[in-house]
Amino acid sequence: MPEDVTPNDLHSSARNELKTLSKENAEQVARHLAMAARLIDEDPALAHQHALSASRRAGRIAIVRESLGITAYATGDFALALRELRTYRRISGKDDQIALMVDSERGIGRPDRALETGRAADRSKLPTPVRVALAIAMSGARLDLGETELALGELQIPELDPDRAFEWSPALFAAHAAVLEDLGRDDEAAFWAERADVAADALGMGDDDEDEIFVEDGLIEGELPDEPTRKIDEPTKSVEETNTSVEATEEES
């Protein structure tokens, strides 16, 4: 454990969950969780080891089981990820990792179970980023089953709006483009692939990933609080040129 890692490196809301532990134990668990968060992208295997160490000290804490599930998913251990994320949901009462649970079911070769897991969540109560991630995961499960048209339907949610971009938009647009390509609708696929790239570029301009970006012909404008409008001069295809429907479909709860 690097000496410069302290409990304060862990988000305060996560540290609050550790208050039931002794002071010394809480500090060590917090340091392990902070290391897991620091390493998850560059070295998921080592991040997983830190999450395991935290779980040995505090296996009944929700944030610990969540971290262990996420790092297991990142290393490709989908069975462990599913077990830990189920435990996290049971302890916390939250469905905010439902998309990873669906993907974990897919990872162990059970797309039917993946769809059942996703349908069991009340989407109206999910935060928007979680709802979008779930739609992408459900679409993937449909593709696993060869249900390409239904995979497209899973993605046609209100957030599939080519005129606006949030943190979740590039992944949603790209997933939509990929399914359209599988269906042989190449012109529409190209449009959404371009929208994914433009949205990613636009979001890279801001400091806050949840800034809303308005996409119009020839530019992208972002109205940020107390900040001037930001633009990109790169021309884009007109939103009227797509025939893709982006109306929300009724989802099964």
DRENDO-1510 file (C-alpha; in Angstrom, 1 decimal, always signed):
<recs>
REC; n; res; u; v; w
REC; 1; MET; +0.0; +0.0; +0.0 .
REC; 2; PRO; +1.6; +3.3; -1.0 .
REC; 3; GLU; +2.1; +5.6; +2.0 .
REC; 4; ASP; +0.5; +8.5; +0.2 .
REC; 5; VAL; -2.9; +6.8; +0.1 .
REC; 6; THR; -5.1; +7.9; +3.0 .
REC; 7; PRO; -8.7; +7.3; +4.0 .
REC; 8; ASN; -9.5; +10.8; +2.7 .
REC; 9; ASP; -8.8; +9.6; -0.8 .
REC; 10; LEU; -12.1; +7.7; -0.6 .
REC; 11; HIS; -15.3; +9.7; -1.3 .
REC; 12; SER; -16.9; +11.0; +1.9 .
REC; 13; SER; -20.2; +9.1; +1.2 .
REC; 14; ALA; -18.2; +5.8; +1.0 .
REC; 15; ARG; -16.3; +6.6; +4.2 .
REC; 16; ASN; -19.6; +7.1; +6.0 .
REC; 17; GLU; -20.5; +3.5; +5.3 .
REC; 18; LEU; -17.4; +2.4; +7.2 .
REC; 19; LYS; -18.4; +4.1; +10.5 .
REC; 20; THR; -19.6; +0.9; +12.0 .
REC; 21; LEU; -16.0; -0.4; +11.9 .
REC; 22; SER; -13.3; +0.3; +14.4 .
REC; 23; LYS; -11.3; +3.4; +13.5 .
REC; 24; GLU; -8.2; +1.5; +12.6 .
REC; 25; ASN; -10.1; -1.1; +10.5 .
REC; 26; ALA; -12.1; +1.6; +8.8 .
REC; 27; GLU; -9.0; +3.4; +7.8 .
REC; 28; GLN; -7.4; +0.3; +6.3 .
REC; 29; VAL; -10.6; -0.6; +4.4 .
REC; 30; ALA; -10.9; +3.0; +3.1 .
REC; 31; ARG; -7.3; +2.9; +1.8 .
REC; 32; HIS; -7.9; -0.4; +0.0 .
REC; 33; LEU; -11.1; +0.9; -1.6 .
REC; 34; ALA; -9.3; +4.1; -2.6 .
REC; 35; MET; -6.5; +2.0; -4.2 .
REC; 36; ALA; -9.1; -0.1; -6.0 .
REC; 37; ALA; -10.7; +3.0; -7.5 .
REC; 38; ARG; -7.3; +4.4; -8.5 .
REC; 39; LEU; -6.3; +1.2; -10.3 .
REC; 40; ILE; -9.5; -0.1; -11.8 .
REC; 41; ASP; -8.7; +1.3; -15.3 .
REC; 42; GLU; -5.0; +0.7; -15.5 .
REC; 43; ASP; -4.6; -2.5; -13.5 .
REC; 44; PRO; -7.9; -4.1; -12.8 .
REC; 45; ALA; -6.3; -7.3; -11.4 .
REC; 46; LEU; -4.5; -5.3; -8.7 .
REC; 47; ALA; -7.6; -3.3; -8.1 .
REC; 48; HIS; -9.4; -6.6; -7.5 .
REC; 49; GLN; -6.8; -7.6; -4.9 .
REC; 50; HIS; -7.3; -4.4; -3.0 .
REC; 51; ALA; -11.1; -5.0; -3.1 .
REC; 52; LEU; -10.5; -8.5; -1.8 .
REC; 53; SER; -8.4; -7.2; +1.0 .
REC; 54; ALA; -11.2; -4.8; +1.9 .
REC; 55; SER; -13.8; -7.5; +1.9 .
REC; 56; ARG; -11.8; -9.7; +4.3 .
REC; 57; ARG; -11.9; -6.8; +6.8 .
REC; 58; ALA; -15.5; -5.6; +6.1 .
REC; 59; GLY; -17.5; -8.1; +4.2 .
REC; 60; ARG; -20.8; -6.9; +5.4 .
REC; 61; ILE; -20.4; -3.3; +4.2 .
REC; 62; ALA; -22.3; -2.5; +1.0 .
REC; 63; ILE; -19.7; -0.3; -0.6 .
REC; 64; VAL; -17.1; -3.1; -0.1 .
REC; 65; ARG; -19.2; -5.8; -1.8 .
REC; 66; GLU; -20.0; -3.3; -4.6 .
REC; 67; SER; -16.3; -2.6; -5.2 .
REC; 68; LEU; -15.5; -6.3; -5.2 .
REC; 69; GLY; -18.2; -7.0; -7.7 .
REC; 70; ILE; -17.0; -4.2; -10.0 .
REC; 71; THR; -13.4; -5.2; -9.9 .
REC; 72; ALA; -14.4; -8.9; -10.5 .
REC; 73; TYR; -16.4; -7.7; -13.6 .
REC; 74; ALA; -13.3; -5.7; -14.8 .
REC; 75; THR; -11.2; -8.8; -14.6 .
REC; 76; GLY; -13.7; -11.0; -16.4 .
REC; 77; ASP; -14.8; -13.1; -13.4 .
REC; 78; PHE; -18.5; -12.7; -14.2 .
REC; 79; ALA; -19.7; -15.4; -11.8 .
REC; 80; LEU; -18.0; -13.6; -8.8 .
REC; 81; ALA; -19.2; -10.2; -10.1 .
REC; 82; LEU; -22.8; -11.4; -10.2 .
REC; 83; ARG; -22.6; -12.9; -6.7 .
REC; 84; GLU; -21.1; -9.8; -5.2 .
REC; 85; LEU; -23.4; -7.4; -7.0 .
REC; 86; ARG; -26.4; -9.4; -5.9 .
REC; 87; THR; -25.1; -9.2; -2.3 .
REC; 88; TYR; -24.5; -5.5; -2.7 .
REC; 89; ARG; -28.1; -5.0; -3.9 .
REC; 90; ARG; -29.5; -7.1; -1.0 .
REC; 91; ILE; -27.5; -5.1; +1.6 .
REC; 92; SER; -28.1; -1.6; +0.1 .
REC; 93; GLY; -31.5; -2.0; -1.5 .
REC; 94; LYS; -30.1; -0.3; -4.6 .
REC; 95; ASP; -30.3; -1.2; -8.3 .
REC; 96; ASP; -27.6; +1.1; -9.5 .
REC; 97; GLN; -25.4; -1.8; -10.6 .
REC; 98; ILE; -28.2; -3.6; -12.5 .
REC; 99; ALA; -26.5; -3.1; -15.9 .
REC; 100; LEU; -23.3; -4.9; -14.7 .
REC; 101; MET; -25.5; -7.7; -13.3 .
REC; 102; VAL; -27.1; -8.1; -16.7 .
REC; 103; ASP; -23.8; -8.0; -18.5 .
REC; 104; SER; -22.4; -10.6; -16.0 .
REC; 105; GLU; -25.3; -12.9; -16.8 .
REC; 106; ARG; -24.3; -12.5; -20.4 .
REC; 107; GLY; -20.7; -13.1; -19.6 .
REC; 108; ILE; -21.5; -16.5; -18.1 .
REC; 109; GLY; -23.6; -17.4; -21.2 .
REC; 110; ARG; -27.1; -16.8; -19.9 .
REC; 111; PRO; -28.7; -14.1; -22.0 .
REC; 112; ASP; -32.2; -15.2; -21.1 .
REC; 113; ARG; -31.4; -14.7; -17.4 .
REC; 114; ALA; -29.8; -11.4; -18.3 .
REC; 115; LEU; -33.1; -10.2; -19.8 .
REC; 116; GLU; -35.0; -11.5; -16.7 .
REC; 117; THR; -32.6; -9.6; -14.4 .
REC; 118; GLY; -33.0; -6.4; -16.3 .
REC; 119; ARG; -36.8; -6.6; -16.5 .
REC; 120; ALA; -37.0; -7.1; -12.8 .
REC; 121; ALA; -35.7; -3.6; -12.1 .
REC; 122; ASP; -38.1; -0.6; -12.0 .
REC; 123; ARG; -36.6; +1.6; -14.6 .
REC; 124; SER; -38.6; +4.6; -13.6 .
REC; 125; LYS; -36.7; +4.7; -10.3 .
REC; 126; LEU; -33.2; +4.4; -11.9 .
REC; 127; PRO; -30.9; +7.3; -12.3 .
REC; 128; THR; -30.6; +8.2; -16.0 .
REC; 129; PRO; -27.0; +7.0; -16.5 .
REC; 130; VAL; -28.0; +3.6; -15.0 .
REC; 131; ARG; -31.1; +3.4; -17.1 .
REC; 132; VAL; -29.1; +4.1; -20.3 .
REC; 133; ALA; -26.4; +1.5; -19.3 .
REC; 134; LEU; -29.2; -1.0; -18.7 .
REC; 135; ALA; -30.7; -0.4; -22.1 .
REC; 136; ILE; -27.3; -1.0; -23.7 .
REC; 137; ALA; -26.8; -4.2; -21.7 .
REC; 138; MET; -30.3; -5.5; -22.5 .
REC; 139; SER; -29.7; -4.8; -26.2 .
REC; 140; GLY; -26.5; -6.9; -26.0 .
REC; 141; ALA; -28.5; -9.7; -24.5 .
REC; 142; ARG; -30.9; -9.5; -27.4 .
REC; 143; LEU; -28.0; -9.7; -29.8 .
REC; 144; ASP; -26.7; -12.8; -28.0 .
REC; 145; LEU; -30.0; -14.4; -28.7 .
REC; 146; GLY; -30.0; -13.3; -32.4 .
REC; 147; GLU; -32.9; -10.9; -31.8 .
REC; 148; THR; -31.5; -8.0; -33.7 .
REC; 149; GLU; -34.7; -6.0; -34.2 .
REC; 150; LEU; -35.6; -6.4; -30.5 .
REC; 151; ALA; -32.0; -5.3; -29.7 .
REC; 152; LEU; -32.7; -2.1; -31.6 .
REC; 153; GLY; -35.9; -1.6; -29.7 .
REC; 154; GLU; -34.1; -1.8; -26.4 .
REC; 155; LEU; -32.1; +1.2; -27.3 .
REC; 156; GLN; -34.9; +3.4; -28.5 .
REC; 157; ILE; -35.3; +5.3; -25.2 .
REC; 158; PRO; -35.9; +9.0; -24.7 .
REC; 159; GLU; -32.2; +9.5; -24.1 .
REC; 160; LEU; -31.5; +8.5; -27.7 .
REC; 161; ASP; -31.7; +12.1; -28.8 .
REC; 162; PRO; -29.3; +13.2; -31.6 .
REC; 163; ASP; -29.8; +16.8; -30.6 .
REC; 164; ARG; -28.4; +16.5; -27.1 .
REC; 165; ALA; -25.4; +14.9; -25.6 .
REC; 166; PHE; -24.7; +13.9; -22.0 .
REC; 167; GLU; -22.1; +11.7; -20.5 .
REC; 168; TRP; -24.0; +8.6; -21.5 .
REC; 169; SER; -24.7; +9.7; -25.1 .
REC; 170; PRO; -21.6; +8.5; -26.9 .
REC; 171; ALA; -22.0; +4.9; -25.7 .
REC; 172; LEU; -25.7; +4.9; -26.4 .
REC; 173; PHE; -25.3; +6.4; -29.9 .
REC; 174; ALA; -22.5; +3.9; -30.7 .
REC; 175; ALA; -24.5; +1.0; -29.6 .
REC; 176; HIS; -27.4; +2.1; -31.7 .
REC; 177; ALA; -25.1; +2.5; -34.7 .
REC; 178; ALA; -23.8; -1.0; -34.2 .
REC; 179; VAL; -27.2; -2.6; -34.2 .
REC; 180; LEU; -28.3; -0.6; -37.2 .
REC; 181; GLU; -25.2; -1.9; -39.0 .
REC; 182; ASP; -26.1; -5.5; -38.1 .
REC; 183; LEU; -29.5; -4.9; -39.7 .
REC; 184; GLY; -27.9; -3.6; -42.9 .
REC; 185; ARG; -29.2; +0.0; -42.4 .
REC; 186; ASP; -25.8; +1.4; -43.2 .
REC; 187; ASP; -26.8; +5.1; -43.8 .
REC; 188; GLU; -28.6; +5.3; -40.4 .
REC; 189; ALA; -25.7; +3.5; -38.8 .
REC; 190; ALA; -23.2; +6.0; -40.2 .
REC; 191; PHE; -25.3; +8.9; -38.9 .
REC; 192; TRP; -25.4; +7.6; -35.4 .
REC; 193; ALA; -21.7; +6.6; -35.4 .
REC; 194; GLU; -21.0; +10.2; -36.4 .
REC; 195; ARG; -23.2; +11.5; -33.6 .
REC; 196; ALA; -21.3; +9.3; -31.2 .
REC; 197; ASP; -18.0; +10.8; -32.3 .
REC; 198; VAL; -19.3; +14.4; -32.2 .
REC; 199; ALA; -20.9; +14.0; -28.8 .
REC; 200; ALA; -17.7; +12.5; -27.4 .
REC; 201; ASP; -15.6; +15.4; -28.8 .
REC; 202; ALA; -18.1; +17.9; -27.4 .
REC; 203; LEU; -18.2; +16.4; -24.0 .
REC; 204; GLY; -14.4; +16.4; -23.9 .
REC; 205; MET; -14.5; +20.2; -23.9 .
REC; 206; GLY; -16.3; +20.5; -20.6 .
REC; 207; ASP; -15.2; +20.0; -17.0 .
REC; 208; ASP; -18.5; +18.5; -16.0 .
REC; 209; ASP; -19.6; +15.3; -17.7 .
REC; 210; GLU; -23.2; +16.0; -17.0 .
REC; 211; ASP; -23.2; +19.3; -19.0 .
REC; 212; GLU; -25.9; +19.2; -21.6 .
REC; 213; ILE; -24.7; +19.8; -25.2 .
REC; 214; PHE; -27.1; +20.9; -27.9 .
REC; 215; VAL; -26.2; +19.5; -31.3 .
REC; 216; GLU; -27.3; +21.5; -34.4 .
REC; 217; ASP; -26.3; +21.7; -38.0 .
REC; 218; GLY; -22.7; +22.6; -38.3 .
REC; 219; LEU; -21.9; +23.2; -34.6 .
REC; 220; ILE; -22.4; +22.0; -31.1 .
REC; 221; GLU; -23.5; +24.5; -28.5 .
REC; 222; GLY; -23.2; +23.8; -24.7 .
REC; 223; GLU; -25.1; +26.1; -22.4 .
REC; 224; LEU; -23.2; +25.9; -19.1 .
REC; 225; PRO; -24.1; +27.7; -15.9 .
REC; 226; ASP; -22.3; +31.1; -15.7 .
REC; 227; GLU; -20.1; +30.2; -18.7 .
REC; 228; PRO; -20.2; +31.3; -22.3 .
REC; 229; THR; -21.5; +29.1; -25.0 .
REC; 230; ARG; -19.0; +26.6; -26.4 .
REC; 231; LYS; -18.9; +25.7; -30.1 .
REC; 232; ILE; -17.3; +23.2; -32.4 .
REC; 233; ASP; -16.9; +24.4; -36.0 .
REC; 234; GLU; -16.7; +20.9; -37.4 .
REC; 235; PRO; -19.7; +20.4; -39.7 .
REC; 236; THR; -22.1; +17.6; -38.9 .
REC; 237; LYS; -25.0; +16.0; -40.8 .
REC; 238; SER; -28.4; +17.6; -40.3 .
REC; 239; VAL; -30.5; +15.9; -37.7 .
REC; 240; GLU; -33.4; +16.0; -40.2 .
REC; 241; GLU; -31.5; +13.6; -42.5 .
REC; 242; THR; -32.0; +10.6; -40.3 .
REC; 243; ASN; -35.2; +8.6; -40.6 .
REC; 244; THR; -34.4; +6.7; -37.4 .
REC; 245; SER; -37.2; +6.9; -34.9 .
REC; 246; VAL; -36.1; +8.0; -31.5 .
REC; 247; GLU; -39.5; +7.7; -29.8 .
REC; 248; ALA; -39.4; +5.9; -26.4 .
REC; 249; THR; -40.7; +2.3; -26.4 .
REC; 250; GLU; -42.7; +1.0; -23.5 .
REC; 251; GLU; -40.3; -1.1; -21.4 .
REC; 252; GLU; -41.3; -4.0; -19.3 .
REC; 253; SER; -40.7; -3.4; -15.7 .
</recs>
